[in-house]
Every structure is written in structure tokens, then in C-alpha cells.
Amino acid sequence: MMRFNPKGDDSRPSIDDYLAETGHDEEAESYRKSTYAWNPNEDETKILRITKSSLGTYNWCPQQYYLEKFKGLRGEQQPHHVRGLNVHDMMEWFWENFTKEQEAEVLALVNDIQKARSLFYSAFPQPPEPYEYGEDEQIAQWAEWQFQRLLHTGGHQWRPVGVEANVHATRFVEVDGEAIPVHINGFIDTLFADGEGYALMELKTGKYKAKSKVPSMRKEMAFYKMMIEHSKHAEFMPITHWGWEFPGGNMADGEGATIFYEDTKTGGKYTMQSVEKSLQKLVKAHIDMEFPPDPFLGKNMMKCDWCDYKEDCEFWSVTDEMLDKIMEEE
């Protein structure tokens, strides 16, 4: 699988890097004593660490969450993972390396769109080998969106105020009348200034289906909004809008390359409440240490088709035992 990171470094900032940049001692201390494998019955000095990804995994299947966070299981890297990494790394590289001078040169050619576009696209580095999973098409679509935005805005609020913004937050989650401390952290693809506030934007490299993607993406954005509001990152507040980009939204049976953007008031109140309930369920699951399998997705469909952990899952263990018993009876 061809992996190309034009930045040349796949590492993420450490908590020491975060502390040095922000001076947020409380958040750094909270992070250091947090863990995904939190069992309050074994170690009272630890607290639960939560990310958008870990909460999403728990909502998908508590047993999968348990196997990953407590047993340390990891699935095999798939082509869509590589595609996502390659496209995101190019996006991050672009915002870090496309200079103000290059921006001005492109805007100076506003009366010659072809030359302006050619100059804009020439800023993107090329991989040493051809991409394998459609990354070039998605990067080209994403680049065209940024090019059109640059021409439309004339550069005003065109650049993000945050790229892969590293946010840490501490808060309490109420479970059965008790306030439980948790640590929340994550990296946000981009944040943009928008009028009197800021907008969260996520880049997605899968197919786009409005019926399924809009509700799920709203929950992801609501998580980030909640995280920022419980953090000390006043430079990103208030969050007034959110949106997502699907440059490869037409893949498979998708509905097409799509940019979706809205005010957080649109479906925001219900979505924020949904995130809070999910947090409460996750914390309670750790308190009770109960992470049952949740294999059924719908009629004739099982989540297990997308899971690498069947051999370790309680559901499949029980199922195998039942099948053996049936065979013996016959």
C-alpha cells in the first residue's frame, strides 16, 4: 500500500509539546493520569480518556471497544485507511506550506483563471509513486474547492485559524447522581473564522450519503464543539458553524463530491444532547465494567462484517458453542 506523507513525519504532537505550546498545566496533568482502559475498581488514581473515535467505537459496538481499549487488539490496515491518511496529510501539508506570496500571485491572475489555477495546483507536491486508491482524484477535487474559495473570498478568512488543532479538555460527566471526571482530547481537521464565531470543518474520504452521513457527522461535530467549550481554547470560541468535505463522495454508490455546511443551531441542540447521553453511557459502562456485543445493524445485516475481532468476541464464542450443541443433538 503506497503511503505518501509530504510532511515526512507521521508523528502527532505529544502532551509535552501541547504543554510547551499552551501552558495548560491542568490539562496536561489530566491527560497523563487518563487511560482508555479505565477500571475504577482497580485503580482510583486514573480517569477515563475519551476521544471522538473512542466514543464512536463504543457507540458502534461496546465489545469492539473493550477488545481495543482493554485487550489492545488492532485491525489490519485497509486501503481506505491509507487513502484517508494520504489525503489528510496532503491537506495538512498544503495549509502549512502554501505561502502568502503564492496566494497573492494566484489572486493577481484573477483575470486569467487558467493561469491562476495552474499556478495554484503547481504548489502541490507529487508522490514518488502513483497513488493506488483514488487519492489523486480526491486531492484534485479538494484543491479545486480551495481554489474557488480563494477567488471568491479574495483571501479574506480563506485560511484556517487551526489545522489539525490539538485540543485537550477536562470535565465531569454525571452518572447516577455522581460527577465523574474525564479527560477529552482530539485533533480537529480545520477551523475557520466565520463572522462572529468559528466553524469546524472535517475532511472525509469515503462515499457521501446524506441520509446516513448528516446525522453521524453532526454527532462528531457536536463532540468537538463540546470538547472546545470545556477547554481553555478561547481562541476557537464560539463555535457557530460546522461542516464537512467529501471530495470522493461519488465513490461506490455515493451521491457525489459534497461540501455540507450549516449553522450549529440546525439540529445542534438535539445532537449535543445525544452526545451527552453517549458520554454518560460510556462512563457507566466503565463503572459497571460491562461491554456486551452489539452485532446487529438491521435486517439481514451485521456489524461483524466490518470487524476484525470475531475470534475474540463473546458473541461469536457463544454462537460457536450453540452451533456445536445443535450439531451434537442432530
FENVEN-V113740 format. One line per field, one symbol per residue. burial: 1 if it has 16 or more other C-alpha atoms within 10 Angstrom, else 0. A space follows every 50 residues. Layout:
burial = ???
This chain:
burial = 00011100000000100100000100110110011111100000011111 11011111111111111110000000000001111111111111000000 00100110000000011011000100000010101101101111001011 10010001110111011111001110000111111111111110000111 11111111100000001111111111111111100110111111111111 00000111100001000100110011011111111100001111100000 000100001000101100000000000000
